[in-house]
Amino acid sequence: MTFQALARTLSLGYSPCPNDTFIFYALVHGRIDTAGLGFKETLLDVETLNRKAVNSELDITKVSFHAFGFLRGSYQLLRSGGALGRGCGPLVVAKRETSMEDLRGKKIAIPGRLTTAYLLLQLYDPMLGTNVVVMPFDRIMDAVKRGTVDAGLIIHESRFTYPDYGLLEVMDLGRWWEGDTGLPLPLGCIVAKKSLGTEVIHTIDMLVRKSVEYAFAHRERTREYIKAHSQELEDAVIEQHINLYVNDYSLDLGSEGMAAIEELLRRAGARGIVPGGINAAVR
């Protein structure tokens, strides 16, 4: 494919969370050669991005792996830019000591019905997903603190700041997943419309990897952009966030990452949470 054939501007969606702004800084700020491709970025919370992808509104976007279960016919999974790992799972938190069993039928705040966090909650115990309240992830801890809900399912930097709200961990769903499967936890991924064509998608994948590599090599250059969009402004929390969610799997999913994704979607398909069957392969 020629340089001229690649010359076009594509819509790109990702979240304002530090891991995503870290990953995409170089790509959208001209720090790497983009092979003639231009990118018009839109920064939104991951559940909004999930919904936009379901409606095929973005050429390239970050989505939850839960959402990807519904997108496999129209979007291609990229090997770079994803959020997978160990010790990075969503937490269930409450105001007082309780158990997951005691939360059955109780009101639980979740960050979106297409988030991987909600998928994990349903996989752990379907009875915990029957009385949920959807709200932006950054409002969940305050809702739990005020007693508006009985518990909250928290993600992103909330993992580091929930003790500041006087909340207690009920369960780490990532730890449960790792213990049950022996695999890293797949949280989010970058996908591109299949209609872009194989060669363009391959180029995009390569560029996302180069953007991650640039960020690792020039961390200080990404800081202003990250802080301009982050919900949490403390440098230590931002660094914790990036270190937890951006890792070798963000460069390439690898065989272990692919195995984890396939297992997550297999379990979700078996429960009827996402489409399953012969046409539901990851690739």
C-alpha positions as CSV (number, residue, x, y, z in Angstrom):
1,M,0.0,0.0,0.0
2,T,1.4,3.4,-0.9
3,F,1.9,6.4,1.4
4,Q,-0.8,8.3,-0.6
5,A,-3.3,5.4,-0.1
6,L,-2.8,5.6,3.6
7,A,-3.1,9.4,3.8
8,R,-6.4,10.0,5.6
9,T,-7.7,11.1,9.0
10,L,-9.3,8.6,11.3
11,S,-11.4,9.1,14.3
12,L,-9.8,7.8,17.5
13,G,-11.5,7.3,20.9
14,Y,-9.8,6.7,24.3
15,S,-10.4,7.6,27.9
16,P,-8.9,10.6,29.8
17,C,-7.4,8.1,32.3
18,P,-3.6,8.3,32.7
19,N,-3.0,4.9,31.1
20,D,-4.7,5.9,27.9
21,T,-3.3,9.4,27.6
22,F,0.1,8.0,28.3
23,I,-0.3,5.4,25.5
24,F,-1.7,7.8,22.9
25,Y,0.3,10.9,23.7
26,A,3.0,10.4,21.0
27,L,0.4,9.3,18.3
28,V,-1.7,12.4,18.6
29,H,1.1,14.9,19.2
30,G,3.2,14.1,16.2
31,R,6.0,12.5,18.1
32,I,6.2,9.5,15.8
33,D,5.9,9.1,12.0
34,T,2.3,8.1,11.4
35,A,2.8,6.9,7.8
36,G,0.4,9.4,6.3
37,L,-2.4,8.7,8.7
38,G,-4.0,11.5,10.8
39,F,-6.0,11.0,14.0
40,K,-8.8,13.1,15.4
41,E,-9.1,12.1,19.0
42,T,-12.1,12.1,21.3
43,L,-11.6,11.5,25.0
44,L,-14.6,10.0,26.8
45,D,-15.2,7.6,29.6
46,V,-14.9,3.9,28.6
47,E,-18.6,3.1,28.8
48,T,-19.4,6.0,26.4
49,L,-16.7,4.7,24.1
50,N,-18.2,1.2,24.4
51,R,-21.6,2.5,23.3
52,K,-20.1,4.5,20.4
53,A,-18.3,1.4,19.2
54,V,-21.6,-0.6,19.4
55,N,-23.0,2.1,17.1
56,S,-19.9,2.0,14.8
57,E,-19.2,5.7,15.4
58,L,-15.4,5.5,15.7
59,D,-12.7,4.1,13.4
60,I,-10.4,3.2,16.2
61,T,-11.3,3.1,19.9
62,K,-10.5,1.8,23.4
63,V,-13.3,-0.5,24.6
64,S,-13.8,-2.9,27.4
65,F,-13.3,-6.6,26.6
66,H,-16.9,-7.1,27.7
67,A,-18.0,-4.7,24.9
68,F,-15.6,-6.4,22.5
69,G,-17.7,-9.6,22.9
70,F,-20.4,-7.8,20.9
71,L,-18.1,-6.2,18.4
72,R,-16.1,-9.1,16.9
73,G,-18.0,-8.9,13.7
74,S,-17.3,-5.3,12.9
75,Y,-14.1,-4.5,14.8
76,Q,-10.6,-6.0,14.8
77,L,-8.7,-6.5,18.0
78,L,-5.3,-4.8,18.0
79,R,-2.3,-6.4,19.6
80,S,-1.1,-3.2,21.1
81,G,-2.5,-0.6,23.5
82,G,-4.5,-2.9,25.7
83,A,-4.9,-3.0,29.4
84,L,-4.2,-6.5,30.8
85,G,-2.3,-7.6,33.8
86,R,-2.2,-9.0,37.3
87,G,-3.2,-7.2,40.5
88,C,-5.2,-4.7,38.4
89,G,-8.8,-5.9,38.8
90,P,-11.9,-4.0,39.8
91,L,-12.8,-3.9,43.5
92,V,-16.1,-4.2,45.2
93,V,-16.2,-1.7,48.1
94,A,-18.7,-0.9,50.9
95,K,-19.0,1.4,53.9
96,R,-18.9,-1.4,56.4
97,E,-17.6,-5.0,56.6
98,T,-19.8,-7.3,54.5
99,S,-19.5,-10.3,52.2
100,M,-20.3,-10.8,48.6
101,E,-23.1,-13.2,49.5
102,D,-24.7,-10.6,51.7
103,L,-24.7,-8.2,48.7
104,R,-27.0,-10.4,46.7
105,G,-30.0,-8.4,45.7
106,K,-28.5,-5.3,47.3
107,K,-28.0,-2.1,45.3
108,I,-24.6,-2.0,43.7
109,A,-23.2,0.9,41.7
110,I,-21.4,-0.1,38.5
111,P,-19.4,2.0,36.0
112,G,-21.4,0.7,33.0
113,R,-23.2,-2.4,31.7
114,L,-20.6,-3.1,29.0
115,T,-17.5,-2.7,31.3
116,T,-15.4,-5.7,32.0
117,A,-15.9,-4.9,35.7
118,Y,-19.6,-5.7,35.4
119,L,-18.9,-8.8,33.3
120,L,-16.6,-10.1,36.1
121,L,-19.2,-9.4,38.7
122,Q,-21.7,-11.4,36.8
123,L,-19.3,-14.2,36.2
124,Y,-18.5,-14.4,39.9
125,D,-22.1,-14.5,40.9
126,P,-25.1,-13.7,38.6
127,M,-27.2,-12.8,41.6
128,L,-25.0,-9.8,42.2
129,G,-25.9,-8.2,38.9
130,T,-29.6,-8.0,39.5
131,N,-29.9,-4.7,41.3
132,V,-27.3,-2.4,39.8
133,V,-27.2,1.4,39.4
134,V,-25.1,2.7,36.5
135,M,-23.1,5.9,37.1
136,P,-19.8,7.5,36.1
137,F,-16.9,5.6,37.7
138,D,-15.7,8.7,39.5
139,R,-19.0,9.2,41.3
140,I,-19.3,5.6,42.7
141,M,-17.2,6.0,45.8
142,D,-19.1,9.1,46.9
143,A,-22.4,7.3,46.4
144,V,-21.3,4.4,48.6
145,K,-20.0,6.8,51.2
146,R,-23.4,8.6,51.3
147,G,-25.3,5.4,51.4
148,T,-27.1,5.9,48.1
149,V,-26.0,2.4,47.2
150,D,-25.0,-0.6,49.3
151,A,-21.7,-1.2,47.5
152,G,-19.7,0.0,44.5
153,L,-17.8,-1.6,41.8
154,I,-14.7,0.6,41.3
155,I,-12.1,0.8,38.5
156,H,-9.2,3.0,37.4
157,E,-7.6,5.3,39.9
158,S,-10.4,4.6,42.4
159,R,-8.5,1.5,43.2
160,F,-5.9,3.7,44.9
161,T,-8.1,6.3,46.5
162,Y,-11.1,4.4,48.0
163,P,-9.7,4.4,51.6
164,D,-9.8,8.2,51.5
165,Y,-13.6,7.8,51.4
166,G,-13.6,5.6,54.5
167,L,-14.6,2.6,52.3
168,L,-13.6,-1.1,52.8
169,E,-12.7,-3.7,50.2
170,V,-15.2,-6.5,50.0
171,M,-13.5,-8.3,47.1
172,D,-10.9,-7.9,44.5
173,L,-12.4,-9.5,41.4
174,G,-9.1,-9.5,39.6
175,R,-7.5,-11.6,42.3
176,W,-10.5,-14.0,42.0
177,W,-10.0,-14.2,38.2
178,E,-6.3,-14.9,38.5
179,G,-6.8,-17.5,41.2
180,D,-9.5,-19.3,39.2
181,T,-7.8,-19.2,35.8
182,G,-4.1,-18.7,36.4
183,L,-4.3,-16.0,33.7
184,P,-3.8,-12.3,33.6
185,L,-7.0,-10.2,33.7
186,P,-8.1,-8.6,30.3
187,L,-9.7,-5.3,31.0
188,G,-9.6,-3.1,27.9
189,C,-8.4,-3.2,24.4
190,I,-7.9,-1.1,21.2
191,V,-10.1,-2.1,18.2
192,A,-10.2,-0.8,14.7
193,K,-13.1,-1.1,12.1
194,K,-12.6,-4.1,9.9
195,S,-13.8,-2.0,7.0
196,L,-10.5,-0.1,7.1
197,G,-8.8,-3.1,5.6
198,T,-6.0,-5.4,6.7
199,E,-3.1,-3.2,5.7
200,V,-4.4,0.0,7.3
201,I,-5.2,-2.0,10.5
202,H,-1.7,-3.5,10.6
203,T,-0.3,0.0,10.2
204,I,-2.5,1.4,13.0
205,D,-1.4,-1.5,15.3
206,M,2.3,-0.8,14.6
207,L,1.7,3.0,15.3
208,V,0.0,2.3,18.6
209,R,3.0,0.1,19.6
210,K,5.4,2.8,18.6
211,S,3.4,5.4,20.7
212,V,3.6,3.1,23.7
213,E,7.4,2.7,23.2
214,Y,7.8,6.4,22.9
215,A,5.9,7.0,26.2
216,F,8.1,4.4,28.0
217,A,11.2,6.1,26.7
218,H,10.0,9.7,27.3
219,R,7.7,9.5,30.4
220,E,8.4,13.1,31.4
221,R,7.1,14.5,28.1
222,T,3.7,12.9,28.6
223,R,3.1,14.4,32.0
224,E,1.4,17.7,31.1
225,Y,-1.0,16.0,28.7
226,I,-1.9,13.3,31.3
227,K,-2.5,15.8,34.1
228,A,-4.6,18.0,31.9
229,H,-7.2,15.1,31.6
230,S,-6.8,13.0,34.7
231,Q,-9.5,12.9,37.4
232,E,-6.7,12.5,40.0
233,L,-3.9,15.1,40.0
234,E,-1.5,13.7,42.5
235,D,1.7,12.6,40.8
236,A,2.0,9.5,42.9
237,V,-1.5,8.3,42.1
238,I,-1.0,9.0,38.4
239,E,2.3,7.0,38.4
240,Q,0.7,4.1,40.2
241,H,-2.1,4.1,37.6
242,I,0.2,4.0,34.7
243,N,2.5,1.5,36.2
244,L,-0.4,-0.8,36.9
245,Y,-2.3,-0.7,33.6
246,V,0.5,-0.1,31.1
247,N,3.0,-3.0,30.8
248,D,4.4,-5.6,28.3
249,Y,0.8,-6.6,27.3
250,S,0.3,-3.0,26.2
251,L,3.1,-3.5,23.7
252,D,1.8,-6.8,22.5
253,L,-0.9,-9.1,23.9
254,G,1.3,-12.2,23.4
255,S,0.1,-15.7,23.6
256,E,-0.7,-15.5,27.3
257,G,-2.8,-12.3,26.8
258,M,-4.7,-13.9,23.9
259,A,-5.4,-17.0,26.0
260,A,-6.8,-14.8,28.8
261,I,-9.0,-12.9,26.4
262,E,-10.3,-16.1,24.8
263,E,-11.1,-17.6,28.3
264,L,-12.9,-14.5,29.4
265,L,-15.1,-14.4,26.3
266,R,-15.6,-18.2,26.4
267,R,-17.0,-17.9,30.0
268,A,-19.1,-14.9,29.1
269,G,-20.5,-16.7,26.0
270,A,-21.2,-19.9,28.0
271,R,-23.3,-17.7,30.4
272,G,-25.1,-16.0,27.6
273,I,-23.7,-12.6,28.5
274,V,-22.1,-12.1,25.1
275,P,-22.7,-13.9,21.8
276,G,-20.9,-17.3,21.8
277,G,-20.5,-20.1,19.3
278,I,-18.4,-20.8,16.3
279,N,-18.4,-17.3,14.9
280,A,-17.4,-15.6,18.2
281,A,-13.6,-16.1,17.8
282,V,-11.3,-13.3,19.1
283,R,-9.4,-13.0,15.8
